[in-house]
Each structure stands twice: as C-alpha cells, then as structure tokens.
C-alpha cells in the first residue's frame, strides 16, 4: 500500500477513516466483480458486517461512532430531540454532542486531525487543525475551518450535500447527476488533503451514498428502472476507495465503515397518527403542527425513527401517566407495537427495545422509553399534523436498517466478530497508539 514512504521522520502510526454513510455490507460483497477495490480490501485486510446502534439513524449513529459511546452519553438520539422538562424540540448539532470525540483525544495527545463532512459536527471546531462540517451545515462558508480550506473547497465546487429535492422527481436523471458531482468533489477534497502529509488522523465521510440509497435502493434490490445507474454510482465509489488506498503512505491504516445498513422501503409508518387512532395521543387544536399541541390526556407520542415517549407525570409538563403505572403502560404499548401489522399482513416491528437496555449515561434523561426496530420495508415516521394515513408511500424507496452495516480494516490481524459501531473509535485510537481507558468506551478495539 502506498505510493510514497513516510515523509515526516517520526514513528507515529496514522489512520485514514473513510465513512460510507448507509452502505450495506451485502451490497459490496454480493457484487465483488463490480467492486474490485472493496473486494481487495476485504481479501487483504479484514471485513465483516457489523451492527449499528439503537436507533439506526445518522444523527445518532455518527456521534456514537466518533465517540465510542451510546446516546445516553452523547446526548443525541436522532434528527430531533426534546428539551428536558418541556415539549420543546430541537435539531441536535455538533455542540449538543456531550461525549469526547475521537479527534479531540488525538489532538489532546499532541497529534493532528483532519475532519471532513461528518454529520452532526456543525459548527466546525477550531481546536483541530482543519474541519469541514457535514450534514445540517447551512453553507460552506460557515462549515469550513480555517479560511484557506474554505477557499480551496470553493475552487473545486465542493458540496456539503446533494440536493435531495431532485430525488423526489419521477425522472431521477438530474438527481443521479447531482450525486455524481457531489461524490466527485468530495473525493477531490479528500485526495488533496490526504496527500498533504500533516495529519495523524484523517476522518472523512461520503454521505452521498445514503442519499442515493434513499431514492434508488429498491431499484437495485428489485431490478427497478435505475438499477444499472445505482450500480454505476457505486462503481465510482469503489474506484475512489481504491485510489485512496493506493495513495496512502505505508504508515497509515485505512478503515472504511458505514453507520447503518439499508434495505428497500415499502411503507412509511406514521406512528403519531397510529397513536391518535388507538386513543393514546390527542391534540388541543384541530391543526396541530408541533409536540406542544398535545392534550393533557395523551399517554404517549413518537419521534423518528420509532422512538416512543410516555407522557409521564413529573417528567412531561402535562404528564398523564402516573409514575406508579409506568411499567404497566409501557408494557401495554410495547405489546401493541409488537402486534402491529402492515397493509400486506407483515409485522411492522422486528423488536421493541426498552430504554434501560439501549441507553445509559449522564444524558439518558431525554432518552425514549421504547425504541421500535422495524422489519425490512417499514420506515418509521412520526409527524404531528394528524392528517396522514398510518401507512403511506412516498418518493423514497430505501430505508435504514440496524444490521448489514459495513466495516473494512486494512489489517489482516483485525478481528471483527460481533462488532458494532461502538468498537470503531477505540480501534482507531489503538491503531494510533493513543493511550485510552477501556472504561471510557462502550466498545473495544478490534486490533
């Protein structure tokens, strides 16, 4: 591996991590002939399917992956969270992540980190050598640090994200072109800074993969109209991974990983409408549009993806479920979820996870009481409009999955058995020979 040797004259090992948001392991292994660079990385290193986290949603997954701890420690449970003691909600950003990021540990050890396009990192930190925030950043000018990074990225037409609205069109041609252009610019930025030999940790994420999967994954799995275009996009990703691997110096270990898997989407399930129809959720107004409009008699409400909160006395401002009834009411809701069937007669939910099983830490006071993990095909939504059917279809035909998450380590001695996202951060730090306390992580090193 590598076109040039060490240039810095020290003996510190380095790591390049490339994130491939939402890429399922089965996609890469079932098409080895079309993705030869992923195949080579697996054959010459170590690769396996791993598990994501509860819930398998990017805004929760990336903080967990980059800290090695669960949402009870990171304080981020999904794209939308609620304030303690209120019905107010907010979209978590980088400053809401309460656990220590792995690049902060690298910096504290006197080493250098370059961080690109990681979701939930806006605004960019000023205490790493360079950072470009990813998903949820308002624009490149505010997302890039320092200024010379922003100037370079503007010169190559770097995009923080694709335009997802294009995916809503029946003709996906423009969306696919936008996805290619976004991927091209991301690779060019990665290549440029990977070849700048002043980092110990390079951490960059391709998120365009998640976007393509949301709008084209069923085409791939079920031989749809855009199946070939989908595979051609991934052939380009494979080529870029191969080129990245080829340019890395010999003192660098490459890790490639996704944050969750993907599968085909058949139905969107609007759980707040379901709760309303089942008599568990009611509103004070005929046109609700936020959590604060729920009525006092509400027993439960939901956030995406499949997070359920009891309207608990002493915790929610207008709580209706007495503390002494918590277990019984939660068990009742869990049983209802486990028995729910979709329009095709299939069970909607694979399993329901209790709060105390999935979350622990200083920030579990805003944790959901239950998290439903769906069966393939059922994408779990919430919504407070009270004007949806429970089961609908939309422009997206792909959805996240808990299993089938990807991990590739360019080290034949790594051991990936029963691994999950929490193992990635301690593995990177171990490879970098940064001293860590095992107790600081929910995962463990795989090398």
N, C-alpha and C positions, 0 to 999 in steps of 0.2 A: 504494500500500500504506500502511495506517496510518490510524488514526482521530485521532491527535494527533501533534503535532510534537515535536521534541527538547525535553526539559524541563530538562536538566542544564546547558546552556550551554557545553558543550565540543564539540570537533570530532571526538572519537574515534568511529570506526565500531564497530558492535556486530554480534554474530551470535547467532541463536537456532537451535540444533540440536535437532531432534525425531527421535529414533530410533523406528523401527517394526520391532521385532525379528522377523526371519524373513519379512518381506513380500516376495514375488517381484515383480519389475518387470512380468512378463507379466500378473499378476493385475490390476494397476492400469491397464495400457494396453489390455488386452483388454475392459475394462468401463468405457470412458470415459463412457458415458451414465449409468452408475450412480455414478460417482465424479468429478463435475464439478470439484471443487476440485483434485484431483490433476491432472486434465486441464489446468486453467487454469495451474497451477504449471509444468507441462511446456511449455505453449504460450508463456507469458510469460517463462519463465526458461529453464533448461537441464535436461534429464533424460535418463537412459540406464540401461540395465543395466550393472552393473559386476561384477567378480569378488570373491569372498570370499577367505579365506585357507586354507591347509593347516594343520590340519584345519578344516572349516567347522562349528565347534561354538561355542556362545555364550560359554562361559567362556574360550575362546582368542580369539574374534573381538573382543569388546569391549575387552580390554586392547590388542589390536593397533590397533583403530580409534582409540582415545583416546590412543595414544602415537605412532602412525605407524611402528611398527617390528614386526618379526616375532617369533614366540615365542622364538627364540633370544636376543632382547634382553629381552622382557618376562618370560621365565621361566615363562610359563603356557601349557601345551599342550592343556589340556582340563579337563573337570569333575573329573578325578582325575589326579594326578601322583605321581611316586615320588621318594623321597629319594635323593640321590647316595650310591652305595656300599652301599645296603641294598635290601631288598624291602619296606620300609615305604612306605605310600602316604598321601596327604593330599588334602584338597579345597582348592584354591587360593582364597584370599580377597584382599581388597584389598592387604594388606601384602606378599603374595607377588609383586605386580607390581613388577618391578625397574626398568622404564623410566619416564621422566618423562611424566606425564600432561599433556595439553594445558592443562587448567585450572591446573596448577601453573605452567606457563610464563606463562599470563595473569596469575596472581597475582604472580609474580616481576617482571612488567613494571609492577606498580603498578595493575593493573586488577582488577575484581571478577568473581567467577564464582559462579553458582548451578547446582548439580548435583543432578539428581533421577533416582533409580531406575535408575542404570546398573548392570548386572550386574558382579560382582566388584569392589565398592567398599566392602564391609563390613570393618572398622568405618568409620564416616564420618570423613573428615579434619576436623581442627579448624583447618586453616590456609587454608581457603577460607571465603567469607562464609556460605554455607549449603550443606549437603549432606544428602541422604536416600539412603541406600544401597538397592540393589535386590536382585535375585535372590540367594538364600542368606543374607539377613539373618534373624536369628531372630525379631525382632519390631520394631514401630515404635518403641518406647521406646528401644531400643538403636541403631536405624538412623538417627535424625534428629538433626541438629545445626544450630543451637542449640536450646535448650528451647522457645523460642516457636514454632519451626517444628513441632516435635512436637505442641505443644498445638493449633495450628491444624489440623494434619492429623487429629488425633483427632476434632476437632469436625465434620469432613466425612466421617468413616468411610473414610478413606484406607486402601487395602490395598497391601501390598508386592507381593503376587502373588495370582493366583486360587487356588482350591482344586483342584489337579489331580486329586485323587481323584474328584471329581464327573465328570470326563471318562471314567472307567473304567466308569461305569454305561451300560447299554444305552439307557436313556432319557436323552438329553443335555439335556433341558429345564432342569434345575437348573444344570447346568454353564454353559449359554449365558446364563442369567440372572445367574449369578455373574460371568461375563466382562463383561457389560454394566455391572454395578455397579462392577466394578473399573476399567473404562475411564472411566466417568463421574467417579469420584472422582479419578482421575489427571488428567483434563482440568481439573477444577475447581481442583486444586492448581496445575497449570501456568498456567491463566488468572490465578489470584490473584497468583502471583509474577512472571509476565511483565508484569503491569500495575504492579508495584512497580518504579519506574524507578531501580534502584540496582545494575544488573548490566551488565557488558560482554559476558560470555558466559553465555547460558542454555543448559544442556545437559540435556535430559530425554528419557527413553526410555519408550515404550509397549511393555511386554513381553507384554501380554495377547494381542497378535496371534500370537506364537509358540505360546502355549498353545492358542488356538483352532485354529491350523493343525495342530497335532499330532493333534487329535481329530476335525477336520472337513474336512481338506483334500481327501481323496478324495471326500467328498460333493460338494464344489464341482467337482472336475475330472471326476468320472464320474457326475454327475447323481444323487447319492445322496439319502437321506431329508432331510438337513438342509442341502441346497444353498441354499435361499432364506434360511434363518436365518443361514448363513455370510455371504451377500452383504449381508444387512441389518446385520450386525455391522460389516462394512467400510463400508457407507454411513454409519454413525455415525462411524467413524474419519475418513472423508473430510470429513464435516461439521465435526468438531473441527479438522482441519487447516486448513480454510477459515476457521474462526473465529479460530484462532491467527494465521493470515496477516493477517487483517483488522485485528486489534488491535495489530499491531506498528508502532512508530514508523518514520519514514522513514529513520532512520539504522541500521536493522537489516536484515541479510541473513538470510533463512530458508534453512536446509538441512534436508532430510528424507532419511533414509537407513536402510536395513536392514543387518544384519550378515551375512546369508546369504540364500539363496533357499529355496524349499520345493517339494516335489513329493509325489505320492501314494506311500504305503508299501504294499508287497505282502508282503514277508517281513522279519522280523528275523533277522539272521545272527549266530549266537553263535560267534565266532571262537576262543575258547579251547576250546570243545568240538570244533570242527573241527581245531584243532592237536592236541588229545588223540587224536582218531580217526586222524589222519595220523601219529602217533608222534612229534610234536615237543614235546609237553607231557605231563608226568606229575606225579603228586602223591604225597606221603609219607603221605597219610591217605585213607581211603575217603570222608571227608566234608569236602573242602576248602572253605574259605569266604574265603580271602584269598591274596594273592600269596605270602606267606611259607610256604605249604604246598607249593610246588612242589618236585619232587625234583631231585637233582643232575643227572640225565641229561637234563633239559629243555633243548631247544635254542632255544625261543622262546616268548613269551607276548604277550598283546594287552591294550590298554586301548581304551575307546571314545574317539573313533569311528574304528575302522580303524587304530589305531596299533600297530605291532609292534616288539618289542624282542628282540634276540638275547640269550641267556643267556651273556654274553661273559666269558671268563676275565679277571680283573683289574679288571673293572667291576662285575659282579654277584657277590655273596658266594659263591655256589656255581656259578660260571660253568663251563659245559661246552664252549663253543665256543672253540677256541684263536684267539688274535689273528691268526695267520697264515692261518686259514681263514675270516676274517670275510667277505671279498668273495664267496667261493665259496658260503658258506652263505646269505648274504643274497640272492645272485642266484638260488639254488635256491628260496628262499621266495617271492621276487618272481614267479618263473615259475609257481609253484603258484597264487598268488593271481590272476594274470592268466588262468589257465586254468579257474578255479573257475566252475561253472555252478549256477544255482539249480534248484529243482524244475520250473520251466517251461522249462528249457533255455537261458535267457538268461544271458549272462555277468554275474556279480555285480559285478565291478570294472571301472570305466572305465579307470583308470590307477593305477600304483603309483609314488609319489614317494620318492626316496632322501633320507635325512637332509640331506646336504650341499647338495641342490638347494633345499630348502624353508627351512632354518634356518641362521642364522649369528649369532654374538654371544657375549657373555660367559657365557650360561646355556644353551648348547647341549649341556652335558654330561648333561642329563637328556632330551634330545630322542629321540624314537623313531627307530629305524634305518630304518623304512619307514612310509609312510602310504598306505593304500588309499583312493582316492576312488571311491565306489560309482556304479554305474549307477542311474538312477532306479528306485525300487521296492525297493531293498535297503538296509535300515537296519543299520549295522554296530555290533554289540554285543560285549561281552567276557564277563564273568561268570566266577566261579571255583568255581561249585557242582558242575560236572561232572555235572549231572543234566538238562541241556537237550538237546533235539534241536538240530542245527545250524540248521535253518530252522524258524521258528515264526511265528505270528501272534498279535497281542495287541490291546488296546483302542485303540492309536494307529493312525491310518490316514494320517498325514502325516509326512514326514521332511525334514531339512535337505538343501540342495543347494549345491554350490560356485558354480554360475553362477546367473543370474537374480536377482542382488542389486540392490536399488534405490538410486538416488541422484537427488535433485532439488535443484537450486540455484536460488534465486530471483534469478538474474542471467543475462541473455541472452548475456553475453560469456564465460561459463564454457565450458570445453572438456572434455567428458567422452568421451574416446576411449581405449580400452584401459586404463581406470582400475580401481583396486581399493581395498580398504579402507585401505591404507596412505596413500592420497592425501588422505583426509578431514582428518586433523589438520593437515597443512601448509596445506591450503586454508583452514581456519578461521583459523589464525594469520595467514595472509597477508591475509585479509579484515579481520582486527582490526588489521592493521599492527603486529603484534608481530614484532620482529626475530628471525630464526631462521637457523641454519646449515643449508644444504641437506643437508650430510653427516650431520645428526642424524636423518634420516628415511629409511626405505625407499621412501617415496612422494614425490610432488612436488605443488605447488599446481596447481589446475585453473583458477585465475583470474589 
